[in-house]
């Protein structure tokens, strides 16, 4: 058993890669120039560094540098994509379509559009955790201005059929936005092959620093997007504010490293996940996995019948870091909307834990983590043997 704490909450955040920390270092106190200061060399060098980072991010997703707009993170990118496209336009008689298991910031942004008359339609998902394409096709029509479906779900890791959804959007002329914050660490991305118009990314989900993200804006829709933050007109007029040079550089370096090793990373992540699940099912045979393949290789969401997930997670501290759901919803006392949408009731949803493997995970960590969880489950069930047995029989 490893003595150091094991971190398996990489959906919430990833540690900065060593080369990322090194790349950012000069831009805190040596190359500290404002990248928008165009009259001297300090500003020029900062601007050049940001340009290189922008190109690196574009290369990661198969875009051009001009199509990458820096934001403070994926939440802002999602807001810019949805509200920047449609807020302020008359929505009467028009609609937007989002999947029922989108990130909260997408669902809330769509809700804001209802204030200007838009009808928000939610595309249901199958118990597998994947969007029902037939049901989606019935929702998308010539009055649909925007469709937003995430590439990888942040709670259960399921990978959505993005290219097929994009094809549906093209048939009716709807703009297609995809939240891809969770995807890059295990899935190569090509925006052209996927057919998306807008795509959101987050640095700290891919071994870069927190506080920086990006929105891919295709040339085809850029003229339709309006800023939601106003000021000096930076980022081609789409996102005002002084860019944080160090964070942009770190994001760019994270993208460069990821592009080189995403295939190898994916294989290692899958091996760790398989080792974990095999070990856990030996010790807790009635545990079940939420959602089906295709799934991001690093993601796993497991139901542990008869035990409250919050209790399991608390009992594992400080040895193991896992979670009961999305970090963005921490402190919100309600069952996961994602788990409810795939068919779990409130009690069952409260028995689920989320495990996220990362670049530092290995089979030893995976086995140790599974055994720690199993020991916690056994101990909790021993305290309430009747309730646990009844729950197991009900599955």
Phi and psi in degrees as a GROMACS rama.xvg file:
@    title "Ramachandran Plot"
@    xaxis  label "Phi"
@    yaxis  label "Psi"
@TYPE xy
-68.1172  141.996  UNK-2
-87.0586  -32.4489  UNK-3
-71.582  147.896  UNK-4
-57.3406  143.733  UNK-5
-103.375  128.911  UNK-6
-103.775  113.455  UNK-7
-130.995  52.6145  UNK-8
-131.876  45.8577  UNK-9
-72.2345  -11.9765  UNK-10
-69.2111  -32.2797  UNK-11
-72.623  -47.557  UNK-12
-167.967  157.121  UNK-13
-115.551  153.082  UNK-14
-71.4845  150.272  UNK-15
-66.0897  134.27  UNK-16
-63.7658  146.617  UNK-17
-53.8642  -40.7913  UNK-18
-67.821  -25.845  UNK-19
-68.0237  -47.3601  UNK-20
-59.668  -42.4045  UNK-21
-64.9855  -42.5502  UNK-22
-65.2528  -34.4176  UNK-23
-76.0135  -27.0032  UNK-24
-49.4615  -48.2645  UNK-25
-65.6267  -21.3241  UNK-26
-87.0681  3.90728  UNK-27
-88.4923  -37.3733  UNK-28
-142.865  -9.03793  UNK-29
-103.704  -60.2621  UNK-30
-95.1992  65.3354  UNK-31
-92.3116  6.18525  UNK-32
-60.3009  151.477  UNK-33
-74.7838  122.363  UNK-34
-64.3581  -12.3035  UNK-35
-99.6072  4.16609  UNK-36
-84.8945  102.719  UNK-37
-93.3588  6.52047  UNK-38
-103.804  -0.899466  UNK-39
-149.976  168.734  UNK-40
-67.5665  -30.3249  UNK-41
-60.2845  -46.7673  UNK-42
-66.9655  -38.6225  UNK-43
-61.986  -43.8693  UNK-44
-66.7466  -39.2787  UNK-45
-64.1114  -41.4897  UNK-46
-64.0434  -40.3076  UNK-47
-63.2079  -39.6319  UNK-48
-64.7699  -39.5736  UNK-49
-68.8332  -38.1497  UNK-50
-61.485  -41.1795  UNK-51
-65.3574  -40.0359  UNK-52
-65.2167  -42.0413  UNK-53
-60.0367  -41.9952  UNK-54
-65.4141  -38.7798  UNK-55
-62.6062  -42.2725  UNK-56
-66.8828  -40.8706  UNK-57
-61.4191  -42.0376  UNK-58
-62.069  -35.072  UNK-59
-61.9357  -34.8575  UNK-60
-111.709  7.40266  UNK-61
74.8156  31.2285  UNK-62
-111.141  179.935  UNK-63
-99.2239  157.19  UNK-64
-59.8179  -34.5164  UNK-65
-66.9182  -15.663  UNK-66
-93.0817  1.89252  UNK-67
-104.254  119.715  UNK-68
-113.121  121.104  UNK-69
-73.4518  142.01  UNK-70
-135.408  -177.855  UNK-71
-81.9119  -7.79517  UNK-72
161.237  -175.694  UNK-73
-69.7097  -31.3458  UNK-74
-61.6193  -46.8467  UNK-75
-66.1911  -38.8581  UNK-76
-61.2673  -41.5776  UNK-77
-65.1937  -41.1323  UNK-78
-64.0546  -42.236  UNK-79
-64.5396  -40.839  UNK-80
-63.2118  -44.9257  UNK-81
-84.9206  -53.8612  UNK-82
-75.9033  -34.6759  UNK-83
-65.6239  -27.2068  UNK-84
-81.2446  -38.8592  UNK-85
-124.378  -21.3906  UNK-86
-62.7472  133.565  UNK-87
94.6146  -15.1133  UNK-88
-88.0743  149.477  UNK-89
-66.7055  121.099  UNK-90
-98.7352  -1.28424  UNK-91
-58.0912  125.945  UNK-92
80.6974  -0.160879  UNK-93
-110.588  165.934  UNK-94
-145.595  159.312  UNK-95
-125.097  150.672  UNK-96
-123.553  128.227  UNK-97
-130.577  153.48  UNK-98
-76.044  153.328  UNK-99
-70.6923  -11.9406  UNK-100
-113.759  25.8847  UNK-101
-68.1519  161.976  UNK-102
-58.3591  149.51  UNK-103
-55.8885  -34.7654  UNK-104
-70.2779  -27.4174  UNK-105
-73.0216  -45.5236  UNK-106
-62.5361  -40.833  UNK-107
-71.5833  -35.8969  UNK-108
-64.1221  -42.356  UNK-109
-62.676  -37.2328  UNK-110
-63.0754  -33.9848  UNK-111
-63.4584  -30.7544  UNK-112
-69.2113  -21.9853  UNK-113
-62.6906  -24.8371  UNK-114
-68.7789  -22.5365  UNK-115
-106.38  18.4787  UNK-116
100.354  -3.44701  UNK-117
-70.7338  145.255  UNK-118
-93.3743  127.9  UNK-119
-100.878  120.027  UNK-120
-106.941  133.359  UNK-121
-104.048  123.234  UNK-122
-82.1115  121.898  UNK-123
-75.0371  159.385  UNK-124
-114.996  155.427  UNK-125
-77.4178  165.657  UNK-126
-56.0409  -20.5874  UNK-127
-70.5692  -15.1901  UNK-128
93.1688  10.8349  UNK-129
-111.882  145.501  UNK-130
-60.3234  134.988  UNK-131
-77.2865  105.405  UNK-132
-63.8287  -36.0672  UNK-133
-64.654  -44.2531  UNK-134
-64.6675  -39.4809  UNK-135
-62.9397  -42.8847  UNK-136
-59.0957  -32.2503  UNK-137
-74.8975  -17.8026  UNK-138
-91.4924  -28.2346  UNK-139
-88.8907  123.223  UNK-140
-143.977  -179.596  UNK-141
-60.3558  -15.1006  UNK-142
-92.0865  4.52687  UNK-143
-86.0682  120.145  UNK-144
-91.9456  -29.3542  UNK-145
-149.841  140.143  UNK-146
-124.198  133.899  UNK-147
-130.01  116.17  UNK-148
-137.259  130.008  UNK-149
-75.57  153.216  UNK-150
-76.0554  -49.1022  UNK-151
-127.391  127.438  UNK-152
-71.1801  135.617  UNK-153
-75.4238  -12.2625  UNK-154
-105.452  -40.357  UNK-155
-116.448  -4.5696  UNK-156
78.0371  3.22331  UNK-157
-66.263  142.273  UNK-158
-99.4351  125.136  UNK-159
-87.5254  154.074  UNK-160
-78.5486  73.2794  UNK-161
-63.118  -43.9536  UNK-162
-61.3911  -39.4349  UNK-163
-67.1228  -39.1835  UNK-164
-66.4816  -40.3669  UNK-165
-59.6087  -38.7171  UNK-166
-63.3971  -39.5184  UNK-167
-62.0766  -39.734  UNK-168
-66.2542  -41.6612  UNK-169
-61.9659  -34.0089  UNK-170
-61.2987  -31.9224  UNK-171
-110.028  0.464644  UNK-172
79.8952  20.6273  UNK-173
-83.8546  143.95  UNK-174
-75.0435  138.963  UNK-175
-115.183  121.076  UNK-176
-110.557  140.023  UNK-177
-131.598  123.443  UNK-178
-83.2548  109.627  UNK-179
-111.344  22.608  UNK-180
-55.6455  -37.1504  UNK-181
-88.7178  -6.68373  UNK-182
-84.8039  -41.0276  UNK-183
-59.6975  -28.3644  UNK-184
-68.1242  -15.5812  UNK-185
-138.166  0.382618  UNK-186
-137.26  119.047  UNK-187
-62.2959  139.442  UNK-188
-120.49  135.051  UNK-189
-135.392  104.49  UNK-190
-62.7916  -32.3006  UNK-191
-69.1542  -44.4846  UNK-192
-65.0848  -35.9341  UNK-193
-74.5136  -27.6478  UNK-194
81.7279  23.2887  UNK-195
-85.6297  153.149  UNK-196
-96.7216  -33.8164  UNK-197
-137.392  137.325  UNK-198
-143.777  131.349  UNK-199
-98.4677  140.828  UNK-200
-133.055  155.565  UNK-201
-133.314  125.482  UNK-202
-62.7031  -44.7626  UNK-203
-76.2583  -1.7925  UNK-204
-91.8465  -3.02593  UNK-205
-136.202  39.1838  UNK-206
72.0296  23.8147  UNK-207
-110.852  -177.161  UNK-208
-76.239  157.143  UNK-209
-74.933  157.328  UNK-210
92.2366  7.74084  UNK-211
-144.336  139.566  UNK-212
-150.636  -168.644  UNK-213
-155.062  155.4  UNK-214
-121.598  120.288  UNK-215
-75.6466  126.561  UNK-216
-125.204  108.76  UNK-217
-65.4518  152.62  UNK-218
-58.0041  -26.7448  UNK-219
-68.6771  -27.0392  UNK-220
-117.737  -1.15393  UNK-221
-57.8083  -38.1867  UNK-222
-66.9226  -15.8602  UNK-223
-92.5396  -14.465  UNK-224
-84.7743  138.761  UNK-225
-121.03  146.591  UNK-226
-67.6887  151.272  UNK-227
-109.926  -9.43329  UNK-228
-120.209  124.906  UNK-229
-110.86  149.634  UNK-230
168.318  -121.751  UNK-231
-80.3138  -2.34601  UNK-232
79.9576  23.4666  UNK-233
-65.7814  170.783  UNK-234
55.1795  47.0712  UNK-235
64.0815  25.4323  UNK-236
85.3294  0.540785  UNK-237
-95.6351  -17.8293  UNK-238
-155.477  96.4976  UNK-239
-74.188  153.816  UNK-240
126.396  147.684  UNK-241
-66.6486  125.741  UNK-242
-70.7038  137.579  UNK-243
-80.0277  98.7263  UNK-244
-54.3342  -47.7434  UNK-245
-59.8177  -42.6988  UNK-246
-67.9813  -40.542  UNK-247
-61.2779  -44.2325  UNK-248
-61.889  -42.8693  UNK-249
-63.2431  -42.067  UNK-250
-60.5692  -44.6754  UNK-251
-62.8494  -41.127  UNK-252
-67.0345  -39.7615  UNK-253
-60.4711  -40.8787  UNK-254
-65.4904  -40.9322  UNK-255
-61.2953  -47.4064  UNK-256
-63.8636  -43.1975  UNK-257
-64.1334  -39.1267  UNK-258
-60.4291  -35.1564  UNK-259
-75.6707  -29.9099  UNK-260
-125.055  10.1776  UNK-261
-60.3914  -36.5991  UNK-262
-67.4789  -47.4207  UNK-263
-64.5343  -41.1208  UNK-264
-58.292  -44.0035  UNK-265
-60.2785  -42.025  UNK-266
-65.349  -41.9863  UNK-267
-67.4726  -39.3724  UNK-268
-63.4386  -43.0766  UNK-269
-64.399  -39.8158  UNK-270
-62.418  -44.0464  UNK-271
-62.7671  -43.1126  UNK-272
-63.312  -43.4226  UNK-273
-65.1269  -40.0953  UNK-274
-63.5197  -44.8075  UNK-275
-58.9525  -50.6314  UNK-276
-66.0773  -40.7781  UNK-277
-59.9669  -44.3415  UNK-278
-66.2238  -44.2224  UNK-279
-63.7432  -42.1164  UNK-280
-69.7758  -24.5418  UNK-281
-68.2383  -41.5408  UNK-282
-84.6339  -33.8773  UNK-283
-128.94  77.1174  UNK-284
-65.0213  -18.7725  UNK-285
-92.539  5.42265  UNK-286
-67.0066  144.588  UNK-287
-130.536  148.939  UNK-288
-93.3554  133.832  UNK-289
-90.0818  125.263  UNK-290
88.2277  153.351  UNK-291
-114.602  175.105  UNK-292
-71.831  153.904  UNK-293
-72.9605  141.552  UNK-294
-139.209  149.11  UNK-295
-58.3269  134.856  UNK-296
-62.5072  -19.5792  UNK-297
-93.1157  -10.3771  UNK-298
-101.211  143.506  UNK-299
-154.886  136.226  UNK-300
-130.633  121.432  UNK-301
-125.732  135.653  UNK-302
-93.0599  133.186  UNK-303
-115.09  89.5779  UNK-304
-56.5061  136.552  UNK-305
88.6644  -0.828326  UNK-306
-132.322  144.038  UNK-307
-78.7724  130.2  UNK-308
-59.7716  -39.5669  UNK-309
-58.0617  -38.6509  UNK-310
-68.6032  -41.4697  UNK-311
-59.4234  -50.9036  UNK-312
-61.02  -41.9469  UNK-313
-64.3495  -39.9243  UNK-314
-69.7652  -16.9154  UNK-315
-88.3172  -6.51713  UNK-316
-79.1506  140.881  UNK-317
-97.107  17.267  UNK-318
-72.1855  -33.1706  UNK-319
-142.235  130.325  UNK-320
-103.518  107.767  UNK-321
-132.69  -177.497  UNK-322
-139.207  173.118  UNK-323
-102.301  0.451617  UNK-324
167.22  -159.435  UNK-325
-67.7325  134.268  UNK-326
-63.4456  -29.3989  UNK-327
-67.6488  -15.3958  UNK-328
-106.753  10.3543  UNK-329
-56.2134  134.976  UNK-330
88.7486  -4.47186  UNK-331
-93.971  110.812  UNK-332
-80.6231  68.7928  UNK-333
-147.68  151.881  UNK-334
-63.3543  151.229  UNK-335
-57.4951  126.739  UNK-336
-67.0817  -27.4454  UNK-337
-67.067  -47.936  UNK-338
-66.5325  -35.2564  UNK-339
-66.3788  -38.3612  UNK-340
-69.0843  -24.3957  UNK-341
-92.4133  7.22651  UNK-342
111.811  -0.0309607  UNK-343
-82.5284  141.11  UNK-344
-80.6718  176.867  UNK-345
-61.3361  -39.4732  UNK-346
-66.4361  -44.4788  UNK-347
-65.0145  -39.9915  UNK-348
-62.3677  -30.6025  UNK-349
-76.5988  -2.14968  UNK-350
-106.022  14.8649  UNK-351
-109.505  138.929  UNK-352
-119.627  150.373  UNK-353
-109.127  129.41  UNK-354
-119.504  129.681  UNK-355
-128.779  113.045  UNK-356
-83.1911  159.005  UNK-357
-143.604  -173.238  UNK-358
-61.8406  -27.3342  UNK-359
-87.9581  -7.89029  UNK-360
-73.5312  146.25  UNK-361
-144.051  170.918  UNK-362
-56.8395  -33.0715  UNK-363
-65.9404  -46.6011  UNK-364
-59.6406  -41.1695  UNK-365
-62.8235  -46.5303  UNK-366
-64.7146  -43.9496  UNK-367
-63.3912  -40.6587  UNK-368
-64.411  -43.6202  UNK-369
-61.8006  -40.9074  UNK-370
-68.3619  -37.5306  UNK-371
-63.0094  -44.0267  UNK-372
-64.0423  -43.6551  UNK-373
-60.4305  -42.2277  UNK-374
-63.5152  -39.4841  UNK-375
-65.0562  -41.6992  UNK-376
-62.9913  -45.8894  UNK-377
-60.1502  -43.1482  UNK-378
-65.6951  -42.0798  UNK-379
-68.1015  -42.0236  UNK-380
-65.1423  -31.5459  UNK-381
-65.9437  -28.0204  UNK-382
-77.3281  -28.1623  UNK-383
-133.702  64.2141  UNK-384
-63.2428  -33.3788  UNK-385
-69.7262  -48.8267  UNK-386
-60.3827  -41.2985  UNK-387
-65.1401  -42.2466  UNK-388
-65.2964  -41.3504  UNK-389
-64.3416  -38.892  UNK-390
-66.0791  -42.3994  UNK-391
-61.8609  -39.8998  UNK-392
-68.428  -25.3042  UNK-393
-79.1717  -13.7801  UNK-394
